[in-house]
């Protein structure tokens, strides 16, 4: 099969035994360095993507995809808004809510966000009923003044099922003694565990009618929460609903409400990718060393090829081909190794735990146990392209140096 002359010579140099065995060792080290860096980067980014997905999924189980609420005043037209939202084919469910910041008092005090919901409607926008570990969500009946607490929140308050907690709201009431905060005693009728600390430690649920009565807002609510079939359309759907209702409404979605957290996770992943890319860079530096030593070792061959008519550009291509092939071999090995390692990471973790008798992520300490992975094709492709680019750039200087070899000087002592 026909091959361009630089490619044929470069392939021959790659396969041929070298007089200096140290050069072969450095080339092998370059391949291993690139492969190790690529595999480590693929596995690490897959684990970080897995944790991001796990955190997002747990958060979205309790958070609405989009919310439409009033500007500083109760949202009184919520029945029409709910009906209009449910008529949209993009909306899977809609439910009203009332929300306020409170101080809960048990045996200890703890600030929390209390959300008033309709238990019969809540299943349309969250999986709260499925996350109950004690009691039932439908115990939140109007007029009973029951409350469902996060499990961590109950521990901090020092209360259990059937105990009472006092809710202190920021709304003041006028008395002969002056303005005093609203106080109301609630009975703990349920505990939930969402697996997300922000909810388990900082959120409680009551019946929406009870909270409306406590805040004296009549039939007004804070807003309407939406769950969509495609959560990426949350902002568009919420804005369309607000425009259809008319009047000033505040629109938010799950990306804007948690923008800081997702931005931090994205930044963490980017920084980790840059740091682990240094392993690939070390392999590329080894490739530079091996190619420079190879050029020195092949001085006579270069001179002979030049005297036979091979142009400096063709000589440069010979060594670029060889160095690039080393990079391709290292990158392919790393991609295959990284994918295999990622797909079997859970089994490897279990093996390490059984051999050494340890638990890497104990359930009583961490919400997420095991190592969730999310192998994304775009990450693998990006890592492979970065590794190939580094390998290609590493061949430029040695190849340029080979092209500048003067034939007369190289053959003087042969």
C-alpha positions as CSV (number, residue, x, y, z in Angstrom):
1,X,0.0,0.0,0.0
2,X,1.3,3.4,-1.0
3,X,2.5,5.7,1.9
4,X,4.0,9.1,1.7
5,X,7.8,8.8,2.2
6,X,7.9,10.8,5.6
7,X,5.1,8.6,6.9
8,X,6.8,5.4,5.8
9,X,10.1,6.4,7.4
10,X,8.4,7.6,10.6
11,X,6.6,4.3,11.0
12,X,9.9,2.4,10.4
13,X,11.6,4.4,13.1
14,X,8.8,3.7,15.5
15,X,9.0,-0.1,14.9
16,X,12.8,-0.4,14.6
17,X,15.1,-1.3,17.5
18,X,17.2,1.6,18.6
19,X,20.9,1.5,19.5
20,X,20.2,3.5,22.6
21,X,17.8,1.6,24.8
22,X,17.3,4.6,27.0
23,X,15.4,6.4,24.2
24,X,13.0,3.5,24.0
25,X,12.4,3.7,27.7
26,X,11.7,7.4,27.5
27,X,9.3,6.8,24.7
28,X,7.5,4.2,26.7
29,X,7.4,6.5,29.7
30,X,5.8,9.1,27.4
31,X,3.1,6.7,26.3
32,X,2.4,5.6,29.9
33,X,2.4,9.2,31.1
34,X,-0.1,10.3,28.5
35,X,-2.3,7.2,29.0
36,X,-2.3,7.7,32.8
37,X,-3.2,11.3,32.6
38,X,-6.0,10.7,30.1
39,X,-7.4,7.8,32.2
40,X,-7.2,9.8,35.4
41,X,-8.9,12.8,33.9
42,X,-11.7,10.8,32.4
43,X,-12.4,8.9,35.6
44,X,-12.2,12.0,37.8
45,X,-14.5,14.1,35.6
46,X,-17.0,11.2,35.4
47,X,-17.1,11.0,39.2
48,X,-17.5,14.8,39.6
49,X,-20.3,14.8,36.9
50,X,-21.9,11.9,38.8
51,X,-21.9,13.8,42.1
52,X,-23.3,16.9,40.3
53,X,-26.1,14.8,38.8
54,X,-26.8,13.2,42.1
55,X,-27.0,16.5,43.9
56,X,-29.1,18.1,41.2
57,X,-31.6,15.1,41.1
58,X,-32.0,15.1,44.9
59,X,-32.5,18.9,44.9
60,X,-35.0,18.8,42.1
61,X,-37.0,16.1,43.9
62,X,-38.0,18.8,46.4
63,X,-37.7,22.0,44.4
64,X,-40.1,23.1,41.7
65,X,-38.7,23.5,38.2
66,X,-40.2,27.0,38.0
67,X,-42.1,29.4,40.2
68,X,-44.5,32.3,39.5
69,X,-45.1,34.5,42.5
70,X,-46.4,38.0,43.4
71,X,-44.4,41.1,44.0
72,X,-44.3,41.7,47.7
73,X,-48.0,40.8,48.1
74,X,-50.1,37.7,48.2
75,X,-50.8,36.0,44.9
76,X,-54.7,35.9,45.0
77,X,-55.4,34.7,41.5
78,X,-53.6,31.3,42.0
79,X,-56.6,29.0,41.1
80,X,-56.7,30.6,37.6
81,X,-52.9,30.4,37.4
82,X,-52.8,26.8,38.4
83,X,-55.5,25.9,35.9
84,X,-53.8,27.8,33.1
85,X,-50.4,26.2,33.9
86,X,-52.0,22.7,33.8
87,X,-53.4,23.4,30.4
88,X,-49.9,23.9,29.0
89,X,-48.6,20.6,27.4
90,X,-45.1,21.4,28.7
91,X,-46.3,21.4,32.4
92,X,-46.5,18.1,34.2
93,X,-48.0,19.5,37.4
94,X,-48.7,22.8,39.3
95,X,-49.5,23.5,42.9
96,X,-49.8,26.7,45.1
97,X,-47.7,27.3,48.2
98,X,-47.2,29.7,51.0
99,X,-43.7,30.2,52.4
100,X,-42.1,32.1,55.2
101,X,-39.0,32.3,57.3
102,X,-39.5,31.3,60.9
103,X,-37.8,30.4,64.2
104,X,-38.8,27.0,65.4
105,X,-38.5,26.3,69.2
106,X,-38.3,22.8,70.6
107,X,-35.9,21.9,73.3
108,X,-33.6,24.1,71.3
109,X,-34.2,26.9,68.7
110,X,-33.5,26.6,65.0
111,X,-34.3,28.9,62.1
112,X,-36.1,27.2,59.2
113,X,-38.2,27.9,56.1
114,X,-41.8,26.8,56.6
115,X,-43.7,26.0,53.5
116,X,-47.5,25.7,53.5
117,X,-48.7,23.1,50.9
118,X,-51.8,21.3,50.0
119,X,-51.0,17.6,50.6
120,X,-53.3,16.4,47.8
121,X,-51.6,18.7,45.3
122,X,-48.0,18.4,46.5
123,X,-47.3,15.1,44.6
124,X,-47.6,17.0,41.3
125,X,-44.5,19.1,42.0
126,X,-42.3,17.1,44.5
127,X,-41.7,13.7,45.9
128,X,-42.1,14.8,49.5
129,X,-44.7,12.0,50.3
130,X,-42.1,9.4,49.1
131,X,-39.4,10.8,51.3
132,X,-41.4,10.4,54.6
133,X,-39.5,8.3,57.1
134,X,-42.1,8.7,59.9
135,X,-45.7,9.7,59.8
136,X,-47.7,10.7,56.7
137,X,-47.9,13.8,54.6
138,X,-51.7,13.7,54.5
139,X,-51.7,14.3,58.3
140,X,-51.4,18.0,57.4
141,X,-55.1,18.6,57.5
142,X,-56.6,22.1,57.8
143,X,-57.1,23.3,61.3
144,X,-55.0,20.5,62.9
145,X,-51.8,22.7,63.0
146,X,-49.6,19.7,62.3
147,X,-46.1,20.1,61.0
148,X,-43.7,17.8,59.0
149,X,-40.0,18.4,59.8
150,X,-36.8,17.4,58.1
151,X,-35.1,14.6,60.0
152,X,-32.0,16.6,60.7
153,X,-34.1,19.6,61.7
154,X,-36.0,17.5,64.2
155,X,-32.7,16.3,65.7
156,X,-31.5,19.8,66.1
157,X,-34.7,20.9,67.7
158,X,-34.6,17.8,70.0
159,X,-38.2,16.7,69.1
160,X,-39.7,13.5,67.8
161,X,-43.0,12.4,66.4
162,X,-45.9,13.6,68.5
163,X,-43.9,16.4,70.2
164,X,-44.8,20.1,70.0
165,X,-42.8,22.9,68.4
166,X,-43.5,26.6,68.6
167,X,-43.3,28.6,65.4
168,X,-42.3,32.2,65.6
169,X,-42.9,34.2,62.5
170,X,-41.6,37.6,61.5
171,X,-45.1,39.1,61.1
172,X,-45.8,41.1,64.3
173,X,-49.2,41.6,65.9
174,X,-50.3,44.6,67.8
175,X,-51.0,44.2,71.5
176,X,-51.4,46.5,74.5
177,X,-47.8,45.7,75.3
178,X,-46.7,46.7,71.8
179,X,-45.8,44.7,68.6
180,X,-45.1,41.1,69.4
181,X,-44.1,38.3,67.0
182,X,-46.7,35.7,66.0
183,X,-46.4,32.5,68.0
184,X,-48.2,29.3,67.3
185,X,-47.8,25.7,68.6
186,X,-47.6,22.9,66.1
187,X,-47.6,19.1,66.6
188,X,-44.9,17.1,64.8
189,X,-46.9,14.6,62.7
190,X,-44.2,13.5,60.3
191,X,-40.5,13.4,59.4
192,X,-38.9,13.4,56.0
193,X,-35.4,12.7,54.7
194,X,-34.6,14.1,51.2
195,X,-30.9,13.3,51.3
196,X,-30.0,16.9,50.8
197,X,-28.8,18.9,53.9
198,X,-30.4,22.2,52.9
199,X,-33.9,20.6,53.1
200,X,-33.4,18.0,55.8
201,X,-32.0,20.6,58.2
202,X,-33.7,23.8,57.2
203,X,-37.2,23.1,55.9
204,X,-40.6,22.2,57.4
205,X,-44.1,21.8,55.9
206,X,-47.5,22.6,57.2
207,X,-51.0,22.8,55.7
208,X,-51.3,25.8,53.4
209,X,-54.6,26.9,55.1
210,X,-53.0,26.8,58.5
211,X,-50.2,29.1,57.4
212,X,-52.5,31.4,55.6
213,X,-54.6,31.7,58.8
214,X,-51.4,32.4,60.9
215,X,-50.2,35.1,58.5
216,X,-53.7,36.5,58.0
217,X,-53.3,36.5,54.2
218,X,-56.8,35.3,53.4
219,X,-56.8,33.1,50.3
220,X,-53.6,34.6,49.0
221,X,-50.5,32.5,48.4
222,X,-46.8,33.1,47.9
223,X,-46.9,31.7,44.4
224,X,-47.5,28.7,42.1
225,X,-44.9,26.0,41.7
226,X,-44.5,24.1,38.4
227,X,-43.0,20.8,37.4
228,X,-42.2,20.3,33.7
229,X,-41.7,17.4,31.4
230,X,-38.4,19.1,30.3
231,X,-36.8,21.0,33.1
232,X,-34.5,22.9,30.7
233,X,-37.6,24.8,29.5
234,X,-38.4,26.1,33.0
235,X,-37.6,29.7,32.4
236,X,-39.6,30.0,29.2
237,X,-42.6,28.2,30.6
238,X,-42.7,30.4,33.7
239,X,-42.4,33.6,31.7
240,X,-45.1,32.5,29.3
241,X,-47.4,31.8,32.2
242,X,-46.7,35.2,33.8
243,X,-47.4,37.0,30.5
244,X,-50.7,35.1,30.1
245,X,-51.8,36.1,33.6
246,X,-51.0,39.7,33.1
247,X,-49.8,42.1,35.8
248,X,-46.4,42.1,37.6
249,X,-45.2,38.7,38.7
250,X,-41.9,37.4,39.8
251,X,-40.5,34.5,37.7
252,X,-37.8,32.1,38.8
253,X,-36.6,28.6,37.9
254,X,-34.3,26.0,39.4
255,X,-31.2,27.3,37.6
256,X,-31.5,30.9,38.9
257,X,-32.5,29.9,42.4
258,X,-29.4,27.6,42.8
259,X,-27.1,29.5,40.4
260,X,-24.3,29.9,43.0
261,X,-24.2,26.2,43.8
262,X,-24.1,25.1,40.2
263,X,-21.5,27.8,39.3
264,X,-19.3,26.5,42.2
265,X,-19.7,22.9,41.0
266,X,-18.8,23.9,37.5
267,X,-15.8,25.9,38.6
268,X,-14.6,23.0,40.8
269,X,-14.8,20.6,37.8
270,X,-13.0,23.0,35.5
271,X,-10.1,23.5,38.0
272,X,-9.8,19.8,38.6
273,X,-9.6,19.3,34.8
274,X,-6.8,21.8,34.5
275,X,-4.8,20.3,37.4
276,X,-5.1,16.8,36.1
277,X,-4.1,17.9,32.6
278,X,-0.7,18.5,34.1
279,X,-0.2,14.7,34.2
280,X,-0.8,14.7,30.4
281,X,1.6,17.6,30.1
282,X,4.3,15.6,31.9
283,X,3.9,12.8,29.4
284,X,4.2,15.4,26.6
285,X,7.4,16.8,28.2
286,X,8.8,13.2,28.2
287,X,7.8,13.0,24.6
288,X,9.9,16.1,23.8
289,X,12.9,14.5,25.6
290,X,12.6,11.2,23.8
291,X,12.3,12.9,20.4
292,X,15.2,15.2,21.0
293,X,17.4,12.2,22.0
294,X,16.1,10.3,18.9
295,X,17.1,13.2,16.7
296,X,20.6,13.2,18.2
297,X,20.8,9.4,17.7
298,X,19.7,9.7,14.1
299,X,22.0,12.5,13.0
300,X,23.7,10.3,10.4
301,X,20.4,9.0,9.0
302,X,19.1,12.5,8.7
303,X,22.2,13.6,6.8
304,X,22.0,10.7,4.4
305,X,18.3,11.4,3.7
306,X,19.2,15.0,3.1
307,X,21.9,14.1,0.6
308,X,19.5,11.8,-1.2
309,X,17.2,14.7,-1.8
310,X,14.8,14.7,1.2
311,X,13.8,18.3,1.9
312,X,14.0,19.9,5.4
313,X,10.2,19.9,5.5
314,X,10.0,16.2,4.8
315,X,12.6,15.5,7.5
316,X,10.5,17.5,9.9
317,X,7.4,15.5,8.9
318,X,9.3,12.2,9.6
319,X,9.7,13.0,13.3
320,X,6.4,14.7,13.6
321,X,4.7,11.5,12.4
322,X,6.7,9.4,14.9
323,X,5.9,11.7,17.9
324,X,2.3,12.1,16.9
325,X,1.9,8.3,16.7
326,X,3.3,7.9,20.2
327,X,0.7,10.5,21.4
328,X,-2.1,8.6,19.6
329,X,-1.1,5.3,21.2
330,X,-1.0,6.9,24.6
331,X,-4.3,8.7,24.1
332,X,-6.1,5.7,22.9
333,X,-4.8,3.6,25.7
334,X,-5.8,6.2,28.2
335,X,-9.3,6.6,26.8
336,X,-9.9,2.8,26.8
337,X,-8.4,2.5,30.3
338,X,-10.4,5.5,31.6
339,X,-13.7,4.2,30.3
340,X,-13.1,0.7,31.7
341,X,-12.1,2.1,35.0
342,X,-15.1,4.4,35.2
343,X,-17.6,1.6,34.3
344,X,-16.1,-0.7,37.0
345,X,-15.3,1.9,39.7
346,X,-18.2,0.8,42.0
347,X,-16.9,-2.8,42.0
348,X,-13.3,-1.6,42.6
349,X,-14.5,0.5,45.5
350,X,-16.4,-2.5,47.0
351,X,-13.3,-4.7,46.6
352,X,-11.1,-2.2,48.4
353,X,-13.6,-1.9,51.2
354,X,-13.8,-5.7,51.6
355,X,-10.0,-6.2,51.4
356,X,-9.1,-3.5,53.9
357,X,-12.2,-3.8,56.0
358,X,-13.1,-0.1,55.7
359,X,-16.1,1.9,54.5
360,X,-15.0,4.8,52.2
361,X,-18.3,6.7,52.3
362,X,-20.3,5.6,55.5
363,X,-24.0,6.1,55.4
364,X,-24.2,7.8,58.8
365,X,-21.8,10.5,57.7
366,X,-22.5,11.2,54.0
367,X,-25.8,11.6,52.2
368,X,-24.4,10.1,49.0
369,X,-22.8,6.7,49.5
370,X,-20.8,4.9,46.8
371,X,-19.2,6.7,43.8
372,X,-21.9,7.9,41.3
373,X,-20.4,8.3,37.9
374,X,-21.7,10.1,34.8
375,X,-19.5,9.3,31.8
376,X,-20.2,12.0,29.3
377,X,-19.1,11.6,25.6
378,X,-18.2,15.3,25.3
379,X,-15.8,15.1,28.2
380,X,-14.1,12.0,26.7
381,X,-13.8,13.7,23.3
382,X,-12.4,16.9,24.8
383,X,-9.8,15.1,26.9
384,X,-8.7,13.0,23.9
385,X,-8.4,16.2,21.8
386,X,-6.4,18.0,24.5
387,X,-4.0,15.0,24.8
388,X,-3.5,14.7,21.0
389,X,-2.9,18.5,20.8
390,X,-0.3,18.4,23.6
391,X,1.4,15.4,21.9
392,X,1.5,17.1,18.5
393,X,2.9,20.4,20.0
394,X,5.6,18.3,21.8
395,X,6.9,17.0,18.4
396,X,7.3,20.5,16.8
397,X,10.7,21.5,18.4
398,X,12.5,18.1,18.0
399,X,11.2,17.9,14.4
400,X,12.3,21.5,13.7
401,X,15.7,20.7,15.2
402,X,16.0,17.6,12.9
403,X,15.2,19.7,9.8
404,X,18.0,22.1,10.7
405,X,20.6,19.4,10.9
406,X,23.5,20.2,8.4
407,X,24.4,17.1,6.5
408,X,28.2,17.9,6.3
409,X,28.5,18.4,10.0
410,X,26.5,15.2,10.8
411,X,28.7,13.0,8.5
412,X,32.1,14.5,9.4
413,X,32.9,11.8,12.0
414,X,31.1,8.9,10.3
